[in-house]
């Protein structure tokens, strides 16, 4: 009657839950904020620096965007600073799919504001057309900043998607920005945000040409998105 299968699955699951309990207990011995220095040792991309450098850029851009989305600037700065900190936890090392989500739990455990904790969990979203889109202002500001920073950075080093190749999921990031803007009914001057992100990264090269090209990339993504939504030509 399947009893042996049930017992076998329970044994495997029990072991995984014991692992999770161990990591949960170990990770909480350190606050999330005390983990951020470790991000200096994690490379985001060889030409774009470490995760710590990315977080500096995201924090600056998110603070600018806070006014556009009506978010609390201090909470936005805190959320951006802590957004990637859970990548250095034992739990996320063992269960990679929990990045962001575990950051939320650890932030709440540390006494961070719920808005900050939720933004840590939601800043990766939306990750695809079927993924829920954040609506809380702090979450929206950090999610926009994270994606715009990534896109502007890769345009600055001329690592754009070609044909079917998109190793850094830049099309998905652009679609994420589009959905965040549309679904939250924001009025966001994209070129201005791109320019802020470019300055935050101290990138060199033909700024105007690169950012105009990125804007046209967004236009193409928007066309695809609207077609999929069934909007007529």
Secondary structure, DSSP 8 states (H G I E B T S, - for coil): --HHHHHHHHHHHHHHHHHHHHHHHHHTTS-SGGGGGGGGGSEEETTTEEHHHHHHHHHHHHHHHHHHHT--HHHHHHHHHHTTGGGGSHHHHH-GGGTTHHHHHHHHHTT--HHHHHHHHHTT---STTS----SHHHHHHHHHHHHHHHHHHHHTT---BTTB-TT-HHHHHHHHHHHHHHTT----HHHHHHHHHHHTT--S-HHHHHHHHHHHHHHHHHHHHHHTT---
